[in-house]
Amino acid sequence: MDEKFPIPTTLRPIAYVRPVATSDLPDEIREQLPGVTRVYAIHHEEGEQLALVTDRTMAFVMARQNDYEPVSVH
């Protein structure tokens, strides 16, 4: 069988969403997150960090609102 399947593509750049332990963050950021143990980082496809949010769903929403196509990184 030699059928080709179309690969879905998007015109929007990719944003990677990954969990980050707050213990890995600088002190000045941890001080702003009392009681939070995990945040979600949103990264540009070239690796630049764009934002940190406390909720995974909000990370995906924020990426889409800023014309990125979010994907999860584990």
Short mmCIF file of the C-alpha atoms (twelve columns), coordinates in Angstrom:
data_MODEL
# 
_entry.id   MODEL 
# 
loop_
_atom_site.group_PDB 
_atom_site.id 
_atom_site.type_symbol 
_atom_site.label_atom_id 
_atom_site.label_alt_id 
_atom_site.label_comp_id 
_atom_site.label_asym_id 
_atom_site.label_seq_id 
_atom_site.Cartn_x 
_atom_site.Cartn_y 
_atom_site.Cartn_z 
_atom_site.pdbx_PDB_model_num 
ATOM 1  C CA . MET A 1  0.000  0.000  0.000  1 
ATOM 2  C CA . ASP A 2  1.646  3.198  -1.157 1 
ATOM 3  C CA . GLU A 3  -0.946 5.825  -0.302 1 
ATOM 4  C CA . LYS A 4  0.142  9.180  0.986  1 
ATOM 5  C CA . PHE A 5  -1.647 10.729 3.903  1 
ATOM 6  C CA . PRO A 6  -1.853 14.488 4.208  1 
ATOM 7  C CA . ILE A 7  0.081  15.856 7.156  1 
ATOM 8  C CA . PRO A 8  -1.887 18.545 8.932  1 
ATOM 9  C CA . THR A 9  -0.006 21.810 8.947  1 
ATOM 10 C CA . THR A 10 -0.691 25.146 10.472 1 
ATOM 11 C CA . LEU A 11 0.373  28.586 9.442  1 
ATOM 12 C CA . ARG A 12 0.807  29.572 13.070 1 
ATOM 13 C CA . PRO A 13 4.167  29.102 14.815 1 
ATOM 14 C CA . ILE A 14 4.386  26.368 17.427 1 
ATOM 15 C CA . ALA A 15 4.436  27.133 21.161 1 
ATOM 16 C CA . TYR A 16 5.665  24.393 23.456 1 
ATOM 17 C CA . VAL A 17 3.944  24.020 26.834 1 
ATOM 18 C CA . ARG A 18 5.846  22.187 29.533 1 
ATOM 19 C CA . PRO A 19 5.483  21.747 33.292 1 
ATOM 20 C CA . VAL A 20 8.155  23.345 35.473 1 
ATOM 21 C CA . ALA A 21 8.702  22.733 39.186 1 
ATOM 22 C CA . THR A 22 8.703  26.045 41.024 1 
ATOM 23 C CA . SER A 23 11.799 24.861 42.892 1 
ATOM 24 C CA . ASP A 24 13.653 25.217 39.572 1 
ATOM 25 C CA . LEU A 25 12.702 28.889 39.240 1 
ATOM 26 C CA . PRO A 26 14.688 31.896 40.481 1 
ATOM 27 C CA . ASP A 27 13.941 33.082 44.034 1 
ATOM 28 C CA . GLU A 28 12.242 36.311 42.927 1 
ATOM 29 C CA . ILE A 29 9.696  34.342 40.883 1 
ATOM 30 C CA . ARG A 30 9.118  31.718 43.601 1 
ATOM 31 C CA . GLU A 31 8.336  34.515 46.071 1 
ATOM 32 C CA . GLN A 32 5.418  35.540 43.845 1 
ATOM 33 C CA . LEU A 33 3.997  31.995 43.848 1 
ATOM 34 C CA . PRO A 34 3.354  31.041 47.496 1 
ATOM 35 C CA . GLY A 35 1.988  27.522 47.798 1 
ATOM 36 C CA . VAL A 36 2.449  26.747 44.077 1 
ATOM 37 C CA . THR A 37 4.604  23.707 43.291 1 
ATOM 38 C CA . ARG A 38 4.228  23.591 39.500 1 
ATOM 39 C CA . VAL A 39 3.801  26.144 36.737 1 
ATOM 40 C CA . TYR A 40 3.623  25.794 32.976 1 
ATOM 41 C CA . ALA A 41 6.152  27.438 30.711 1 
ATOM 42 C CA . ILE A 42 5.249  28.522 27.199 1 
ATOM 43 C CA . HIS A 43 8.199  28.491 24.809 1 
ATOM 44 C CA . HIS A 44 8.578  29.735 21.249 1 
ATOM 45 C CA . GLU A 45 9.546  27.024 18.754 1 
ATOM 46 C CA . GLU A 46 13.140 28.297 18.877 1 
ATOM 47 C CA . GLY A 47 13.269 27.804 22.664 1 
ATOM 48 C CA . GLU A 48 12.701 31.314 23.987 1 
ATOM 49 C CA . GLN A 49 10.456 31.351 27.054 1 
ATOM 50 C CA . LEU A 50 7.396  33.488 26.426 1 
ATOM 51 C CA . ALA A 51 5.405  33.122 29.650 1 
ATOM 52 C CA . LEU A 52 4.799  31.226 32.876 1 
ATOM 53 C CA . VAL A 53 1.276  30.390 34.038 1 
ATOM 54 C CA . THR A 54 -0.075 28.322 36.920 1 
ATOM 55 C CA . ASP A 55 -2.672 26.412 34.899 1 
ATOM 56 C CA . ARG A 56 -2.047 24.078 31.944 1 
ATOM 57 C CA . THR A 57 -5.325 24.929 30.241 1 
ATOM 58 C CA . MET A 58 -4.556 28.628 30.562 1 
ATOM 59 C CA . ALA A 59 -1.158 28.021 28.937 1 
ATOM 60 C CA . PHE A 60 -2.870 26.552 25.871 1 
ATOM 61 C CA . VAL A 61 -5.467 29.327 25.775 1 
ATOM 62 C CA . MET A 62 -2.785 32.010 26.095 1 
ATOM 63 C CA . ALA A 63 -0.739 30.476 23.292 1 
ATOM 64 C CA . ARG A 64 -3.764 30.366 20.978 1 
ATOM 65 C CA . GLN A 65 -4.776 33.928 21.865 1 
ATOM 66 C CA . ASN A 66 -1.322 35.023 20.741 1 
ATOM 67 C CA . ASP A 67 -1.547 33.170 17.408 1 
ATOM 68 C CA . TYR A 68 0.602  30.187 18.374 1 
ATOM 69 C CA . GLU A 69 -0.262 26.519 17.918 1 
ATOM 70 C CA . PRO A 70 0.376  24.984 21.372 1 
ATOM 71 C CA . VAL A 71 1.796  21.487 21.799 1 
ATOM 72 C CA . SER A 72 2.572  19.663 25.013 1 
ATOM 73 C CA . VAL A 73 6.125  18.740 25.952 1 
ATOM 74 C CA . HIS A 74 6.566  16.138 28.686 1 
# 
